[in-house]
C-alpha cells in the first residue's frame, strides 16, 4: 500500500479535527484559502503563459539547436558535453521542457552514459529560475527583480558545471 494513500487523508482529517476542536468554521477557512489561491493564480497566469510560450517557440524555432552548436567548443572546454546544451537553455525557464530534453538525451545516449548522467545531475542541481521568479515574485506583487535573476542564473551555471565535474569525479 502506498504511504501517500493513507498520509494525505490522515493529514486532512487531523486538520479538520483540530479546527473543529478550536471551534473554527473549517469550511469557510477552506473556501477563503481557495479564493486567495485563485487571486494569486490570476495575478501570475499572464507571466506563466508568456514564459511557456517563449520556451516552446525557442525550442520549435531551432534557435536552441543553433545556439548549442555555437557554444559546443566552449562547453567542451569546461567539461560539459555539448549534447546537454539544450538543458542549459531550457532548464532556467521550464521544468517540463527540461525534462523533455533530458528524456530525449536518456533515450538517445542511455541513462548510464556520461551524457545521461550529466543530464540527470543537471536536472537535479539546477532550478527553473524564471518560472520560480515569475511565480514567487508575481504572487508577492514584486515587479523589479533587481539582483535575484543574475544571482539565480549564476547559481544555475555553477550547478551545470558542477554536474559535469561530479559525474566525471564519481562515476568515471
matplotlib code that plots the C-alpha trace (Angstrom):
import matplotlib.pyplot as plt

x = [0.0, 1.2, 2.0, 0.6, -2.8, -3.0, -1.0, -2.9, -6.4, -4.9, -3.5, -6.7, -8.7, -6.3, -6.5, -10.3, -10.5, -8.1, -10.0, -13.3, -11.7, -10.8, -14.3, -13.3, -15.5, -13.2, -15.3, -15.2, -11.5, -11.0, -13.1, -11.3, -7.9, -9.2, -10.4, -7.0, -5.3, -7.4, -6.5, -2.8, -3.3, -5.0, -2.1, 0.7, -1.1, 0.0, 3.6, 3.4, 1.6, 4.2, 7.1, 5.8, 5.0, 8.5, 10.1, 8.1, 8.8, 12.6, 12.7, 10.5, 12.2, 15.6, 17.2, 18.1, 20.0, 21.7, 22.9, 24.0, 26.2, 27.8, 28.5, 29.8, 33.6, 33.2, 31.2, 33.8, 36.5, 34.8, 33.9, 30.2, 29.1, 27.7, 24.8, 23.5, 23.4, 19.7, 19.4, 21.5, 18.9, 15.6, 16.1, 16.1, 12.8, 10.8, 11.0, 8.7, 10.7, 14.0, 12.5, 11.6, 15.2, 16.6, 14.3, 15.5, 19.1, 18.5, 16.7, 19.4, 22.5, 21.2, 20.8, 24.2, 26.2, 28.3, 25.8, 22.8, 24.4, 25.4, 21.9, 20.4, 22.6, 22.0, 18.2, 18.7, 21.1, 19.6, 16.3, 13.6, 14.8, 12.5, 9.4, 10.2, 10.7, 7.5, 5.5, 7.0, 7.7, 4.3, 2.4, 4.1, 3.5, 7.2, 7.9, 11.6, 13.7, 16.9, 19.7, 17.6, 17.8, 21.6, 22.3, 20.0, 21.5, 25.0, 23.8, 22.4, 25.6, 27.6, 25.1, 25.6, 29.4, 29.3, 27.2, 29.8, 32.6, 30.7, 29.8, 33.4, 34.7, 32.4, 31.4, 34.4]
y = [0.0, 3.5, 5.7, 8.8, 7.0, 7.0, 10.0, 12.7, 11.7, 11.4, 14.9, 16.4, 14.6, 15.8, 19.4, 19.3, 17.8, 20.4, 23.2, 21.9, 21.5, 25.2, 25.9, 27.3, 27.2, 24.9, 25.1, 28.9, 28.9, 26.3, 28.4, 31.6, 29.9, 28.7, 32.2, 33.7, 31.0, 31.9, 35.5, 34.6, 32.4, 35.2, 37.5, 35.2, 33.5, 36.1, 35.7, 31.9, 31.8, 34.2, 32.2, 28.8, 30.3, 31.7, 28.3, 26.4, 28.9, 28.9, 25.1, 24.8, 27.6, 25.8, 28.6, 26.3, 23.9, 26.8, 28.3, 24.8, 24.3, 27.8, 27.0, 23.5, 24.4, 26.5, 23.8, 21.1, 23.3, 23.4, 19.7, 19.9, 17.6, 19.8, 17.4, 18.7, 22.4, 22.2, 21.8, 25.0, 27.0, 25.3, 24.4, 28.0, 28.6, 25.4, 22.3, 20.3, 21.4, 20.5, 17.1, 16.5, 17.4, 15.2, 12.3, 12.7, 12.6, 9.5, 7.7, 8.6, 8.0, 5.9, 6.7, 5.2, 7.0, 10.1, 12.3, 10.7, 11.0, 14.6, 15.5, 13.8, 15.7, 18.9, 18.4, 17.8, 20.5, 23.5, 25.4, 26.7, 30.2, 32.3, 30.1, 30.4, 34.1, 34.6, 32.6, 33.9, 37.5, 37.6, 36.3, 38.9, 41.7, 42.4, 44.0, 44.7, 41.6, 43.6, 41.1, 38.0, 37.0, 37.4, 35.7, 32.8, 32.4, 32.3, 29.6, 27.6, 28.0, 26.7, 23.8, 22.9, 23.0, 21.1, 18.4, 17.6, 17.7, 15.5, 12.8, 12.7, 12.6, 9.9, 7.8, 7.8]
z = [0.0, -0.9, 2.1, 0.5, 0.1, 3.9, 4.8, 2.8, 4.1, 7.6, 7.5, 6.1, 8.9, 11.6, 10.3, 10.3, 13.8, 15.2, 13.5, 14.9, 18.3, 18.3, 17.2, 13.8, 10.7, 8.8, 5.6, 5.5, 6.1, 3.3, 0.8, 1.8, 1.1, -2.3, -3.1, -2.3, -4.3, -7.4, -6.9, -6.9, -10.0, -11.9, -11.0, -12.1, -15.1, -17.7, -16.8, -16.9, -20.2, -21.7, -20.3, -21.5, -25.0, -25.2, -24.2, -26.8, -29.5, -28.7, -28.9, -32.0, -34.0, -34.0, -32.1, -29.2, -31.6, -33.3, -30.0, -28.8, -31.9, -31.4, -27.7, -28.3, -28.2, -25.0, -23.3, -24.2, -22.8, -19.3, -19.4, -20.2, -23.0, -25.9, -26.2, -22.9, -24.1, -24.5, -20.8, -20.3, -22.2, -21.2, -17.5, -16.2, -18.0, -17.9, -15.8, -18.1, -21.2, -19.5, -18.5, -22.2, -23.3, -20.5, -21.5, -25.1, -24.0, -21.9, -24.7, -27.3, -25.1, -22.3, -18.6, -17.6, -20.3, -19.4, -21.2, -19.5, -16.0, -16.6, -17.8, -14.7, -12.3, -14.2, -13.8, -10.1, -9.3, -11.1, -10.7, -13.1, -12.3, -14.5, -13.6, -9.9, -10.1, -12.1, -9.5, -6.3, -7.3, -9.1, -6.2, -3.9, -6.4, -6.8, -10.2, -10.0, -9.5, -9.0, -8.2, -8.0, -11.7, -12.1, -8.8, -9.7, -13.2, -11.8, -9.3, -12.2, -14.2, -11.2, -10.9, -14.6, -14.3, -11.0, -12.6, -15.2, -12.6, -10.2, -12.8, -14.0, -10.4, -9.0, -12.0, -14.4]

ax = plt.figure().add_subplot(projection="3d")
ax.plot(x, y, z, "-o")
ax.set_aspect("equal")
plt.show()
